[in-house]
Amino acid sequence: MSKGIKENNVGLLLKELLKEQSLSMRRLSRLTEIDPATISRIINGKRKASPEHLQKFAECLKVPITDFFAAAGFSIELKQELYQSDIHMSVDSIQNLLESSKLYDKKFTIASVEQHLENYEQYTKTEEGRETILNGFEEKLRKVGRIGPFISQLKDMYEKFSLRKGSPKELALIGSALLYFILPVDVIPDYIFPIGYLDDVIAVQIVIKLLLKD
């Protein structure tokens, strides 16, 4: 399938959604802060939509981001080796994927994910952190759609957290993984889809290992 055809699928999806929601391109432009001429060119297959464009379209039109990335021809399946029990092997796979994608030029490390999790673990213990999880998890799922096995693990964690099934330490660890998924500011930006969720996979693996150790 050529790039032109893939991008035209994005245009077709945009046309369909604008029609269903009775929105004009100008209105979509105001909502997304994307120039109307740019939207017109994307719809007509004359310009490639960036990951940031797709993210904004999905959020404003209230559809899973997977719909737009599938229309754009991006693979939305994460490789099976990323779910191996050996986190270091997964990190190597992620680094190779990041380098080949040319969408992210920073070095990915476990330490950077662990540092975010430590910060979120403390935030989970606050009322604001707890409310962020309880109010934000379902909304993030709606935006993301189902993109891999780790979603099932996160759903299990969310159930335990919301029902308070666990010790304070366990709930704080679970909360850190949930916050890592919910909040967009983590090691790899979420808008670089699906690569933006690879670090979320690692975060879930780290927390599960910590829970088993405890």
N, CA, C and O of each residue as an XYZ file, in Angstrom:
856
protein
N       0.850     -1.194      0.000
C       0.000      0.000      0.000
C       0.886      1.244      0.000
O       1.806      1.333      0.813
N       0.639      2.188     -0.875
C       1.472      3.377     -0.980
C       1.170      4.357      0.131
O       0.119      4.289      0.768
N       2.106      5.277      0.359
C       1.902      6.279      1.394
C       0.714      7.155      1.079
O      -0.027      7.554      1.977
N       0.523      7.464     -0.227
C      -0.605      8.306     -0.612
C      -1.930      7.694     -0.243
O      -2.825      8.379      0.252
N      -2.062      6.379     -0.489
C      -3.306      5.687     -0.153
C      -3.501      5.650      1.351
O      -4.609      5.860      1.843
N      -2.412      5.379      2.093
C      -2.519      5.347      3.553
C      -2.994      6.689      4.084
O      -3.884      6.751      4.932
N      -2.386      7.778      3.571
C      -2.763      9.092      4.058
C      -4.176      9.459      3.644
O      -4.868     10.170      4.373
N      -4.622      8.978      2.466
C      -5.976      9.254      2.034
C      -6.972      8.613      2.983
O      -8.079      9.123      3.158
N      -6.584      7.482      3.606
C      -7.456      6.856      4.598
C      -7.667      7.772      5.789
O      -8.752      7.784      6.372
N      -6.657      8.536      6.161
C      -6.811      9.517      7.231
C      -7.812     10.581      6.788
O      -8.679     10.985      7.562
N      -7.690     11.028      5.554
C      -8.623     12.015      5.024
C     -10.053     11.514      5.015
O     -10.981     12.239      5.374
N     -10.221     10.268      4.601
C     -11.560      9.683      4.568
C     -12.152      9.570      5.969
O     -13.335      9.836      6.179
N     -11.309      9.170      6.926
C     -11.769      9.053      8.309
C     -12.153     10.428      8.857
O     -13.169     10.560      9.540
N     -11.357     11.439      8.565
C     -11.669     12.791      9.017
C     -12.992     13.275      8.417
O     -13.832     13.837      9.120
N     -13.167     13.052      7.116
C     -14.415     13.466      6.458
C     -15.623     12.808      7.112
O     -16.634     13.459      7.376
N     -15.503     11.513      7.369
C     -16.602     10.758      7.964
C     -16.942     11.281      9.355
O     -18.113     11.466      9.689
N     -15.904     11.519     10.166
C     -16.127     11.989     11.537
C     -16.685     13.412     11.563
O     -17.554     13.724     12.378
N     -16.192     14.266     10.682
C     -16.709     15.641     10.623
C     -18.184     15.642     10.231
O     -18.979     16.412     10.769
N     -18.538     14.770      9.291
C     -19.930     14.664      8.867
C     -20.805     14.143      9.995
O     -21.876     14.693     10.254
N     -20.357     13.082     10.673
C     -21.123     12.482     11.771
C     -21.353     13.475     12.901
O     -22.420     13.494     13.516
N     -20.340     14.303     13.171
C     -20.423     15.221     14.304
C     -20.833     16.638     13.905
O     -20.818     17.562     14.718
N     -21.201     16.784     12.619
C     -21.664     18.085     12.097
C     -20.663     19.194     12.392
O     -21.033     20.275     12.851
N     -19.397     18.915     12.124
C     -18.328     19.890     12.341
C     -17.748     20.340     11.007
O     -17.647     19.551     10.068
N     -17.373     21.588     10.930
C     -16.690     22.109      9.753
C     -15.186     22.013      9.970
O     -14.719     21.811     11.091
N     -14.430     22.161      8.875
C     -12.976     22.153      9.005
C     -12.505     23.343      9.837
O     -11.534     23.238     10.586
N     -13.193     24.467      9.702
C     -12.816     25.647     10.480
C     -13.019     25.410     11.975
O     -12.206     25.829     12.799
N     -14.131     24.724     12.313
C     -14.388     24.424     13.711
C     -13.329     23.457     14.246
O     -12.833     23.624     15.360
N     -12.988     22.447     13.446
C     -11.941     21.501     13.844
C     -10.614     22.229     14.006
O      -9.832     21.919     14.905
N     -10.369     23.183     13.143
C      -9.141     23.976     13.233
C      -9.074     24.723     14.562
O      -8.028     24.754     15.211
N     -10.180     25.317     14.957
C     -10.200     26.049     16.231
C     -10.001     25.110     17.414
O      -9.311     25.452     18.374
N     -10.604     23.927     17.343
C     -10.503     22.971     18.447
C      -9.092     22.396     18.578
O      -8.598     22.178     19.684
N      -8.459     22.156     17.444
C      -7.143     21.504     17.452
C      -5.981     22.484     17.377
O      -4.833     22.124     17.638
N      -6.293     23.734     17.016
C      -5.262     24.750     16.788
C      -4.334     24.353     15.638
O      -3.150     24.688     15.628
N      -4.905     23.631     14.672
C      -4.197     23.282     13.440
C      -4.769     24.152     12.325
O      -5.987     24.274     12.193
N      -3.903     24.748     11.532
C      -4.342     25.652     10.465
C      -5.341     24.951      9.540
O      -5.118     23.801      9.161
N      -6.450     25.629      9.165
C      -7.451     25.003      8.302
C      -6.893     24.543      6.964
O      -7.348     23.541      6.412
N      -5.911     25.268      6.440
C      -5.305     24.862      5.173
C      -4.577     23.527      5.330
O      -4.583     22.694      4.424
N      -3.946     23.336      6.500
C      -3.255     22.074      6.772
C      -4.257     20.928      6.863
O      -4.030     19.850      6.313
N      -5.366     21.169      7.560
C      -6.404     20.139      7.674
C      -6.954     19.794      6.299
O      -7.163     18.620      5.992
N      -7.190     20.802      5.472
C      -7.715     20.574      4.123
C      -6.765     19.716      3.300
O      -7.197     18.811      2.587
N      -5.474     20.001      3.399
C      -4.487     19.224      2.643
C      -4.399     17.786      3.147
O      -4.201     16.862      2.357
N      -4.545     17.593      4.458
C      -4.540     16.230      5.009
C      -5.763     15.464      4.523
O      -5.661     14.302      4.128
N      -6.917     16.117      4.554
C      -8.152     15.476      4.110
C      -8.083     15.093      2.642
O      -8.590     14.044      2.242
N      -7.454     15.945      1.838
C      -7.370     15.695      0.392
C      -6.157     14.857     -0.007
O      -5.880     14.681     -1.193
N      -5.431     14.338      0.999
C      -4.304     13.464      0.715
C      -3.091     14.159      0.154
O      -2.229     13.514     -0.442
N      -3.005     15.477      0.334
C      -1.886     16.241     -0.218
C      -0.797     16.519      0.816
O       0.260     17.057      0.488
N      -1.067     16.148      2.064
C      -0.079     16.336      3.118
C      -0.157     15.172      4.101
O      -1.238     14.661      4.395
N       1.001     14.765      4.599
C       1.048     13.696      5.582
C       0.749     14.247      6.968
O       1.325     15.254      7.379
N      -0.145     13.593      7.681
C      -0.453     14.005      9.055
C       0.654     13.525      9.986
O       1.080     12.372      9.912
N       1.112     14.407     10.854
C       2.135     14.038     11.829
C       1.480     13.317     13.001
O       0.261     13.385     13.161
N       2.283     12.617     13.834
C       1.695     11.996     15.033
C       0.980     12.997     15.921
O      -0.037     12.669     16.533
N       1.512     14.243     16.000
C       0.848     15.273     16.803
C      -0.517     15.625     16.228
O      -1.479     15.810     16.973
N      -0.602     15.717     14.893
C      -1.892     15.984     14.244
C      -2.900     14.890     14.603
O      -4.033     15.174     14.991
N      -2.466     13.642     14.466
C      -3.360     12.510     14.721
C      -3.837     12.498     16.167
O      -4.996     12.192     16.447
N      -2.924     12.837     17.087
C      -3.279     12.891     18.505
C      -4.360     13.937     18.743
O      -5.333     13.681     19.452
N      -4.187     15.121     18.149
C      -5.159     16.201     18.340
C      -6.508     15.859     17.704
O      -7.557     16.142     18.284
N      -6.484     15.255     16.522
C      -7.731     14.857     15.875
C      -8.496     13.866     16.751
O      -9.703     14.001     16.949
N      -7.779     12.870     17.272
C      -8.416     11.841     18.099
C      -9.031     12.440     19.350
O     -10.150     12.090     19.726
N      -8.304     13.343     19.998
C      -8.805     13.950     21.238
C     -10.031     14.825     20.982
O     -11.013     14.753     21.722
N      -9.977     15.643     19.944
C     -11.077     16.574     19.677
C     -12.316     15.876     19.123
O     -13.442     16.298     19.389
N     -12.107     14.812     18.355
C     -13.234     14.093     17.768
C     -13.692     12.925     18.635
O     -14.640     12.217     18.298
N     -12.994     12.737     19.768
C     -13.379     11.743     20.783
C     -13.469     10.321     20.219
O     -14.473      9.628     20.384
N     -12.391      9.914     19.553
C     -12.274      8.532     19.075
C     -10.919      7.997     19.525
O     -10.000      8.785     19.752
N     -10.770      6.673     19.662
C      -9.465      6.128     20.063
C      -8.389      6.525     19.068
O      -8.620      6.528     17.859
N      -7.231      6.854     19.574
C      -6.137      7.263     18.698
C      -5.727      6.136     17.765
O      -5.167      6.387     16.697
N      -6.000      4.891     18.160
C      -5.669      3.750     17.301
C      -6.396      3.833     15.966
O      -5.873      3.362     14.957
N      -7.591      4.419     15.936
C      -8.336      4.548     14.681
C      -7.550      5.380     13.673
O      -7.460      5.026     12.498
N      -6.981      6.492     14.146
C      -6.236      7.363     13.246
C      -4.897      6.767     12.841
O      -4.480      6.900     11.690
N      -4.222      6.112     13.774
C      -2.930      5.540     13.425
C      -3.082      4.345     12.491
O      -2.225      4.103     11.641
N      -4.165      3.604     12.648
C      -4.430      2.508     11.718
C      -4.726      3.070     10.328
O      -4.256      2.533      9.325
N      -5.506      4.155     10.272
C      -5.831      4.790      8.995
C      -4.584      5.344      8.321
O      -4.485      5.371      7.094
N      -3.622      5.792      9.152
C      -2.382      6.361      8.615
C      -1.398      5.286      8.163
O      -0.368      5.588      7.561
N      -1.727      4.027      8.460
C      -0.867      2.939      8.028
C       0.214      2.560      9.007
O       1.104      1.774      8.682
N       0.147      3.119     10.222
C       1.112      2.736     11.241
C       0.731      1.385     11.832
O      -0.450      1.083     12.009
N       1.744      0.575     12.135
C       1.475     -0.671     12.842
C       1.125     -0.334     14.284
O       1.858      0.403     14.944
N       0.005     -0.873     14.781
C      -0.392     -0.573     16.156
C      -0.211     -1.778     17.078
O      -0.674     -1.771     18.218
N       0.464     -2.810     16.576
C       0.733     -3.983     17.407
C       2.142     -3.888     17.966
O       3.095     -3.700     17.210
N       2.283     -4.011     19.237
C       3.606     -4.011     19.853
C       4.193     -5.415     19.781
O       3.490     -6.401     20.003
N       5.473     -5.500     19.474
C       6.101     -6.797     19.284
C       6.031     -7.651     20.535
O       6.142     -7.153     21.655
N       5.844     -8.952     20.325
C       5.666     -9.869     21.431
C       6.871     -9.887     22.364
O       6.723    -10.076     23.572
N       8.096     -9.685     21.790
C       9.271     -9.750     22.664
C       9.291     -8.653     23.700
O      10.026     -8.745     24.683
N       8.500     -7.614     23.502
C       8.459     -6.528     24.475
C       7.752     -6.938     25.760
O       7.809     -6.221     26.759
N       7.083     -8.094     25.739
C       6.377     -8.559     26.930
C       7.121     -9.696     27.625
O       6.575    -10.364     28.503
N       8.376     -9.908     27.219
C       9.169    -10.952     27.850
C       9.428    -10.596     29.305
O       9.371     -9.432     29.702
N       9.714    -11.626     30.088
C       9.974    -11.396     31.506
C      11.316    -10.708     31.728
O      11.528    -10.070     32.759
N      12.224    -10.838     30.756
C      13.531    -10.207     30.878
C      13.417     -8.760     30.420
O      13.412     -8.477     29.222
N      13.324     -7.843     31.385
C      13.145     -6.429     31.065
C      14.307     -5.894     30.241
O      14.103     -5.059     29.360
N      15.527     -6.363     30.513
C      16.686     -5.853     29.785
C      16.594     -6.204     28.304
O      17.000     -5.408     27.457
N      16.064     -7.386     27.979
C      15.876     -7.751     26.580
C      14.825     -6.848     25.949
O      14.958     -6.447     24.793
N      13.780     -6.530     26.708
C      12.742     -5.643     26.207
C      13.307     -4.258     25.928
O      12.965     -3.635     24.923
N      14.170     -3.779     26.815
C      14.779     -2.458     26.633
C      15.613     -2.430     25.361
O      15.584     -1.447     24.620
N      16.352     -3.496     25.104
C      17.142     -3.567     23.869
C      16.234     -3.502     22.646
O      16.548     -2.832     21.662
N      15.107     -4.205     22.717
C      14.160     -4.189     21.605
C      13.583     -2.797     21.396
O      13.422     -2.342     20.264
N      13.271     -2.120     22.510
C      12.718     -0.773     22.430
C      13.743      0.184     21.827
O      13.405      0.984     20.954
N      14.989      0.107     22.286
C      16.011      1.009     21.771
C      16.204      0.814     20.273
O      16.350      1.784     19.529
N      16.205     -0.439     19.833
C      16.345     -0.719     18.399
C      15.175     -0.141     17.616
O      15.354      0.416     16.533
N      13.972     -0.279     18.177
C      12.779      0.236     17.511
C      12.796      1.757     17.453
O      12.420      2.343     16.438
N      13.230      2.400     18.536
C      13.316      3.858     18.562
C      14.299      4.367     17.512
O      14.027      5.344     16.813
N      15.441      3.696     17.411
C      16.458      4.121     16.451
C      15.987      3.932     15.019
O      16.248      4.772     14.158
N      15.293      2.827     14.762
C      14.830      2.565     13.398
C      13.669      3.464     12.996
O      13.490      3.763     11.815
N      12.879      3.897     13.979
C      11.709      4.728     13.683
C      12.090      6.164     13.336
O      11.376      6.842     12.597
N      13.231      6.626     13.880
C      13.712      7.994     13.675
C      12.725      9.042     14.195
O      12.745     10.194     13.763
N      11.854      8.623     15.138
C      10.886      9.544     15.724
C      11.318     10.031     17.107
O      10.744     10.974     17.653
N      12.340      9.373     17.664
C      12.768      9.692     19.025
C      14.260      9.454     19.095
O      14.723      8.337     18.863
N      15.028     10.499     19.416
C      16.479     10.388     19.316
C      17.207     10.345     20.658
O      18.431     10.472     20.701
N      16.460     10.165     21.762
C      17.098     10.092     23.066
C      17.344      8.639     23.464
O      16.695      7.722     22.961
N      18.300      8.449     24.382
C      18.616      7.112     24.870
C      17.558      6.675     25.876
O      17.225      7.421     26.797
N      17.032      5.471     25.701
C      16.021      4.947     26.618
C      16.699      4.079     27.672
O      17.490      3.198     27.335
N      16.393      4.323     28.952
C      16.985      3.537     30.036
C      15.919      3.130     31.051
O      14.905      3.807     31.220
N      16.172      2.021     31.711
C      15.288      1.573     32.788
C      15.310      2.584     33.929
O      14.283      2.849     34.554
N      16.497      3.150     34.199
C      16.644      4.096     35.309
C      15.709      5.293     35.150
O      15.157      5.789     36.132
N      15.536      5.751     33.921
C      14.666      6.906     33.701
C      13.213      6.562     33.997
O      12.475      7.390     34.532
N      12.799      5.352     33.657
C      11.434      4.906     33.965
C      11.271      4.742     35.476
O      10.261      5.156     36.047
N      12.268      4.139     36.116
C      12.203      3.926     37.565
C      12.105      5.245     38.321
O      11.410      5.333     39.334
N      12.807      6.285     37.827
C      12.766      7.583     38.492
C      11.357      8.181     38.410
O      10.862      8.744     39.387
N      10.720      8.060     37.256
C       9.348      8.530     37.113
C       8.416      7.764     38.053
O       7.545      8.357     38.690
N       8.601      6.457     38.137
C       7.749      5.635     38.999
C       7.915      6.027     40.463
O       6.936      6.055     41.209
N       9.137      6.328     40.880
C       9.372      6.760     42.268
C       8.618      8.047     42.562
O       7.989      8.186     43.611
N       8.688      8.986     41.623
C       7.976     10.248     41.810
C       6.469     10.032     41.875
O       5.781     10.625     42.706
N       5.969      9.182     40.996
C       4.529      8.920     40.953
C       4.072      8.144     42.181
O       2.936      8.299     42.629
N       4.953      7.311     42.726
C       4.597      6.558     43.930
C       4.298      7.507     45.086
O       3.376      7.276     45.868
N       5.073      8.560     45.185
C       4.826      9.554     46.227
C       3.545     10.337     45.938
O       2.770     10.635     46.847
N       3.337     10.662     44.672
C       2.146     11.428     44.274
C       0.876     10.618     44.521
O      -0.168     11.175     44.861
N       0.973      9.296     44.347
C      -0.175      8.412     44.567
C      -0.699      8.508     45.999
O      -1.888      8.308     46.248
N       0.190      8.813     46.928
C      -0.188      8.867     48.339
C      -0.970     10.137     48.685
O      -1.507     10.255     49.787
N      -1.036     11.079     47.755
C      -1.787     12.310     47.991
C      -3.217     12.151     47.482
O      -3.499     11.300     46.638
N      -4.103     12.972     48.004
C      -5.498     12.930     47.552
C      -5.599     13.312     46.083
O      -6.400     12.744     45.342
N      -4.792     14.267     45.667
C      -4.799     14.690     44.263
C      -4.361     13.551     43.336
O      -4.941     13.341     42.271
N      -3.334     12.829     43.761
C      -2.856     11.707     42.963
C      -3.896     10.617     42.838
O      -4.111     10.070     41.756
N      -4.542     10.304     43.948
C      -5.593      9.275     43.930
C      -6.745      9.696     43.020
O      -7.262      8.879     42.258
N      -7.146     10.950     43.093
C      -8.240     11.440     42.253
C      -7.845     11.417     40.774
O      -8.672     11.133     39.907
N      -6.582     11.716     40.498
C      -6.099     11.675     39.113
C      -6.264     10.281     38.531
O      -6.648     10.123     37.372
N      -5.969      9.268     39.346
C      -6.102      7.885     38.885
C      -7.571      7.499     38.704
O      -7.959      6.968     37.664
N      -8.373      7.768     39.720
C      -9.773      7.350     39.679
C     -10.556      8.074     38.583
O     -11.471      7.503     37.990
N     -10.199      9.323     38.316
C     -10.926     10.104     37.313
C     -10.317     10.026     35.920
O     -10.983     10.325     34.930
N      -9.042      9.621     35.842
C      -8.364      9.685     34.555
C      -8.149      8.375     33.824
O      -7.862      8.379     32.626
N      -8.282      7.240     34.527
C      -7.931      5.964     33.896
C      -8.855      5.609     32.737
O      -8.386      5.304     31.641
N     -10.162      5.646     32.970
C     -11.111      5.269     31.923
C     -11.007      6.217     30.731
O     -11.128      5.790     29.583
N     -10.786      7.489     30.998
C     -10.655      8.476     29.920
C      -9.419      8.191     29.073
O      -9.465      8.313     27.849
N      -8.310      7.811     29.718
C      -7.088      7.495     28.966
C      -7.294      6.244     28.129
O      -6.825      6.178     26.993
N      -7.995      5.242     28.675
C      -8.293      4.045     27.903
C      -9.098      4.386     26.655
O      -8.850      3.841     25.579
N     -10.060      5.287     26.803
C     -10.895      5.669     25.667
C     -10.059      6.323     24.572
O     -10.281      6.082     23.385
N      -9.104      7.145     24.975
C      -8.262      7.834     24.010
C      -7.317      6.878     23.297
O      -7.068      7.004     22.098
N      -6.798      5.926     24.052
C      -5.766      5.042     23.526
C      -6.341      3.873     22.753
O      -5.782      3.464     21.736
N      -7.466      3.325     23.230
C      -7.963      2.092     22.647
C      -7.174      0.918     23.204
O      -6.364      1.093     24.114
N      -7.398     -0.259     22.676
C      -6.705     -1.445     23.167
C      -5.473     -1.676     22.315
O      -5.597     -2.002     21.134
N      -4.289     -1.514     22.884
C      -3.079     -1.595     22.078
C      -2.132     -2.713     22.518
O      -1.026     -2.812     21.987
N      -2.526     -3.541     23.452
C      -1.622     -4.619     23.837
C      -2.010     -5.291     25.132
O      -2.871     -4.807     25.866
N      -1.360     -6.426     25.410
C      -1.655     -7.190     26.630
C      -1.491     -6.394     27.910
O      -2.158     -6.687     28.903
N      -0.610     -5.384     27.912
C      -0.380     -4.660     29.160
C      -1.623     -3.879     29.584
O      -1.734     -3.489     30.746
N      -2.564     -3.643     28.655
C      -3.806     -2.964     29.013
C      -4.596     -3.814     30.005
O      -5.172     -3.284     30.955
N      -4.627     -5.118     29.789
C      -5.326     -6.020     30.716
C      -4.685     -5.969     32.095
O      -5.378     -5.990     33.112
N      -3.357     -5.903     32.123
C      -2.661     -5.814     33.408
C      -2.999     -4.505     34.110
O      -3.189     -4.481     35.326
N      -3.074     -3.422     33.352
C      -3.425     -2.126     33.936
C      -4.864     -2.127     34.461
O      -5.148     -1.538     35.503
N      -5.759     -2.784     33.741
C      -7.154     -2.865     34.196
C      -7.236     -3.610     35.529
O      -7.984     -3.212     36.422
N      -6.469     -4.683     35.658
C      -6.436     -5.424     36.924
C      -5.888     -4.545     38.047
O      -6.397     -4.556     39.168
N      -4.854     -3.791     37.727
C      -4.269     -2.885     38.728
C      -5.276     -1.818     39.145
O      -5.400     -1.496     40.326
N      -5.989     -1.278     38.168
C      -6.963     -0.225     38.461
C      -8.069     -0.756     39.374
O      -8.513     -0.058     40.286
N      -8.511     -1.988     39.128
C      -9.549     -2.584     39.976
C      -9.057     -2.719     41.409
O      -9.775     -2.391     42.354
N      -7.825     -3.204     41.568
C      -7.262     -3.351     42.916
C      -7.106     -2.000     43.591
O      -7.386     -1.854     44.781
N      -6.654     -1.006     42.819
C      -6.435      0.318     43.406
C      -7.750      0.958     43.820
O      -7.860      1.510     44.915
N      -8.747      0.887     42.948
C     -10.030      1.538     43.241
C     -10.761      0.865     44.393
O     -11.495      1.522     45.131
N     -10.565     -0.458     44.554
C     -11.217     -1.198     45.638
C     -10.321     -1.295     46.872
O     -10.699     -1.892     47.880
N      -9.125     -0.697     46.779
C      -8.166     -0.701     47.903
C      -7.776     -2.120     48.315
O      -7.669     -2.424     49.503
N      -7.565     -2.986     47.320
C      -7.173     -4.363     47.589
C      -5.651     -4.471     47.644
O      -5.003     -4.710     46.625
N      -5.092     -4.297     48.820
C      -3.651     -4.385     48.976
C      -3.176     -3.530     50.131
O      -3.924     -2.716     50.672
N      -1.920     -3.726     50.502
C      -1.323     -2.926     51.565
C      -1.045     -1.521     51.028
O      -1.051     -1.313     49.814
N      -0.802     -0.551     51.923
C      -0.475      0.802     51.457
C       0.709      0.819     50.486
O       0.698      1.566     49.508
N       1.734     -0.009     50.755
C       2.899     -0.079     49.868
C       2.508     -0.626     48.502
O       2.930     -0.091     47.477
N       1.710     -1.681     48.479
C       1.282     -2.282     47.216
C       0.427     -1.311     46.409
O       0.585     -1.197     45.193
N      -0.468     -0.621     47.081
C      -1.347      0.327     46.389
C      -0.554      1.507     45.831
O      -0.885      2.039     44.772
N       0.499      1.916     46.553
C       1.332      3.009     46.058
C       2.090      2.577     44.803
O       2.225      3.352     43.856
N       2.585      1.334     44.802
C       3.281      0.814     43.623
C       2.321      0.695     42.434
O       2.642      1.105     41.319
N       1.151      0.133     42.691
C       0.147      0.008     41.637
C      -0.236      1.383     41.104
O      -0.363      1.577     39.895
N      -0.415      2.322     42.005
C      -0.771      3.677     41.606
C       0.289      4.321     40.738
O      -0.035      5.085     39.829
N       1.561      4.021     41.006
C       2.638      4.608     40.207
C       2.566      4.138     38.753
O       2.801      4.923     37.834
N       2.241      2.859     38.544
C       2.097      2.342     37.179
C       0.891      2.968     36.479
O       0.950      3.295     35.294
N      -0.196      3.129     37.222
C      -1.403      3.731     36.654
C      -1.153      5.189     36.270
O      -1.581      5.632     35.204
N      -0.466      5.930     37.129
C      -0.152      7.316     36.816
C       0.788      7.417     35.627
O       0.665      8.322     34.802
N       1.722      6.486     35.544
C       2.660      6.486     34.406
C       1.877      6.358     33.103
O       2.206      6.998     32.104
N       0.844      5.528     33.124
C       0.014      5.328     31.932
C      -0.878      6.539     31.666
O      -1.031      6.958     30.518
N      -1.459      7.095     32.709
C      -2.443      8.175     32.553
C      -1.793      9.495     32.144
O      -2.281     10.174     31.240
N      -0.698      9.859     32.802
C      -0.080     11.161     32.554
C       0.754     11.129     31.272
O       1.493     10.172     31.044
N       0.645     12.158     30.438
C       1.352     12.163     29.155
C       2.841     12.438     29.269
O       3.598     12.153     28.342
N       3.275     13.001     30.421
C       4.682     13.365     30.574
C       5.446     12.195     31.180
O       5.493     12.039     32.401
N       6.043     11.374     30.321
C       6.891     10.294     30.808
C       8.135     10.215     29.933
O       8.462     11.177     29.239
N       8.823      9.097     29.955
C      10.124      9.028     29.283
C       9.999      9.187     27.767
O      10.742      9.958     27.160
N       9.055      8.456     27.153
C       8.800      8.590     25.725
C       7.434      9.247     25.566
O       6.445      8.707     26.059
N       7.345     10.400     24.891
C       6.051     11.091     24.751
C       4.976     10.196     24.150
O       5.229      9.479     23.181
N       3.771     10.236     24.726
C       2.688      9.370     24.281
C       2.273      9.611     22.835
O       1.789      8.697     22.167
N       2.463     10.850     22.341
C       1.973     11.142     21.000
C       2.753     10.397     19.919
O       2.274     10.280     18.791
N       3.959      9.887     20.244
C       4.706      9.104     19.260
C       4.155      7.678     19.297
O       4.765      6.780     19.877
N       2.997      7.485     18.670
C       2.259      6.232     18.800
C       2.669      5.250     17.718
O       2.867      5.685     16.584
N       2.815      3.938     17.988
C       2.625      3.311     19.294
C       3.876      3.307     20.154
O       3.867      2.795     21.274
N       4.971      3.889     19.619
C       6.228      3.870     20.347
C       6.107      4.566     21.694
O       6.797      4.202     22.646
N       5.233      5.566     21.781
C       5.069      6.317     23.006
C       4.556      5.514     24.173
O       4.583      5.981     25.311
N       4.078      4.288     23.901
C       3.568      3.449     24.981
C       4.509      2.294     25.322
O       4.189      1.457     26.166
N       5.665      2.251     24.667
C       6.616      1.184     24.978
C       7.163      1.320     26.392
O       7.369      0.324     27.085
N       7.398      2.573     26.818
C       7.909      2.752     28.182
C       6.835      2.429     29.208
O       7.152      2.044     30.334
N       5.558      2.580     28.832
C       4.475      2.179     29.734
C       4.512      0.676     29.986
O       4.256      0.212     31.097
N       4.837     -0.080     28.930
C       4.959     -1.536     29.065
C       6.041     -1.881     30.079
O       5.851     -2.738     30.943
N       7.187     -1.195     29.960
C       8.293     -1.433     30.882
C       7.901     -1.042     32.300
O       8.235     -1.747     33.253
N       7.188      0.087     32.449
C       6.766      0.535     33.774
C       5.885     -0.515     34.442
O       6.038     -0.791     35.632
N       4.972     -1.096     33.685
C       4.103     -2.142     34.223
C       4.924     -3.354     34.642
O       4.691     -3.928     35.705
N       5.890     -3.745     33.805
C       6.742     -4.892     34.139
C       7.516     -4.643     35.428
O       7.603     -5.521     36.286
N       8.076     -3.445     35.560
C       8.859     -3.114     36.757
C       7.998     -3.221     38.008
O       8.413     -3.810     39.006
N       6.792     -2.648     37.950
C       5.910     -2.656     39.119
C       5.462     -4.079     39.458
O       5.396     -4.442     40.632
N       5.159     -4.875     38.450
C       4.745     -6.262     38.702
C       5.885     -7.032     39.398
O       5.633     -7.795     40.330
N       7.109     -6.836     38.957
C       8.248     -7.510     39.583
C       8.415     -7.064     41.049
O       8.712     -7.878     41.923
N       8.221     -5.770     41.298
C       8.325     -5.258     42.661
C       7.235     -5.835     43.553
O       7.478     -6.160     44.715
N       6.029     -5.961     42.998
C       4.915     -6.518     43.764
C       5.171     -7.986     44.105
O       4.873     -8.437     45.211
N       5.731     -8.730     43.134
C       6.023    -10.154     43.378
C       7.134    -10.299     44.409
O       7.109    -11.224     45.222
N       8.117     -9.385     44.382
C       9.218     -9.436     45.339
C       8.701     -9.192     46.765
O       9.096     -9.864     47.718
N       7.797     -8.198     46.871
C       7.249     -7.885     48.189
C       6.344     -8.996     48.698
O       5.797     -8.893     49.796
